[in-house]
């Protein structure tokens, strides 16, 4: 069967690229079927391939028919690859649409008036207040040894990270992303 590949490539050179892809097995199977239909010879062995070569060299009409058949196989395999890629792209697009819809729903919920509208601001104030208090306790000279303990330093580091997240939420990527989303929505209308 491998001996058939050089013959097929000599008939339709553009098919060579399909023997290394995800459809290589399907391409060989379809090409073997085409050779069998056009020539009536089973080309799965070296002898079969030699018989096909001999037949094609003596019969230009069969050679042309085989060329057309192999080219049709190539086009069919390319179409299948394109359908698979289109399906993958569509799945990715659907995933992105779902993520954007989820983000839009979350932002819409954050803009509502009611208890959920106050969630982010209240948590932000609590985190920044705790950070300020802990920073004062650790850096104040008269507070005592407890303020300089390992636990206090770890808590200060954790609160500093949270304070950075709060600032990023209100001033950083979330605010910029929201402005971008609003601008895109205005352009869509």
MOUR-V957553 format. One record per pair of residues at least 4 apart in sequence whose C-alpha atoms are under 8 Angstrom apart, sorted by the first residue. I is the first residue (numbers start at 0). J is the second residue. Records with the same first field share a line. If there is no record, write none. Layout:
I->J, J
This chain:
0->4, 42, 43, 44, 45
1->5
2->6, 44, 45, 48
3->7, 42, 43, 45, 48
4->8, 27
5->9
6->10, 48, 52
7->11, 12, 14, 30, 69
8->12, 13, 14, 15
10->65, 66, 69
11->15, 66, 69, 70
13->73
14->18, 69, 70, 73
15->19
16->20
17->21, 22, 23, 26, 73, 76
18->22, 23, 24, 26, 27
19->23
22->26, 76, 80
23->27
24->28
25->29, 76
26->30, 72, 73, 76
27->31
28->32
29->33, 72
30->34, 69, 72
31->35, 41, 42, 43
32->36
33->37, 65, 68, 69, 72
34->38, 39, 40, 41, 42, 65
35->39, 40, 41, 42
36->40
37->61, 64, 65, 68
38->51, 54, 61, 65
40->47, 50, 51
41->47, 48
42->46, 47, 48, 51
43->47, 48
44->48
45->49
46->50
47->51
48->52
49->53
50->54
51->55
52->56
53->57
54->58, 61
55->59, 61, 62
56->62
58->62
59->63
60->64
61->65
62->66
63->67
64->68
65->69
66->70
67->71
68->72
69->73
70->74
71->75
72->76
73->77
74->78
75->79
76->80
77->81
78->82
79->83
80->84
81->85
82->86
83->87
84->88
85->89
86->90
87->91
88->92
89->93
90->94
91->95
92->96
93->97
94->98
95->99
96->100
97->101
98->102
99->103
100->104
101->105
102->106
103->107
104->108
105->109
106->110
107->111
108->115, 116
109->115, 116, 119
110->116
111->115, 116
112->116
113->117
114->118
115->119
117->121
118->122
119->123
120->124
121->125
122->126
123->127, 162, 165
124->128
125->129
126->130, 158, 161, 162, 165
127->131, 158, 162, 165
128->132
129->133, 158
130->134, 155, 158, 159, 162
131->135
132->136
133->137, 151, 154, 155
134->138, 155
135->139
136->142, 146
137->142, 146, 147, 151, 152
142->146
143->147
144->148
145->151
146->151
147->151, 152
148->152
149->153
150->154
151->155
152->156
153->157
154->158
155->159
156->160
157->161
158->162
159->163
160->164
161->165
162->166
163->167
164->168
165->169
166->170, 171
167->171, 172, 173
168->172, 173, 174
169->173, 174
170->174, 175
171->175
172->176
173->177
174->178
175->179
176->180
177->181
178->182
179->183
180->184
181->185
182->186
183->187
184->188
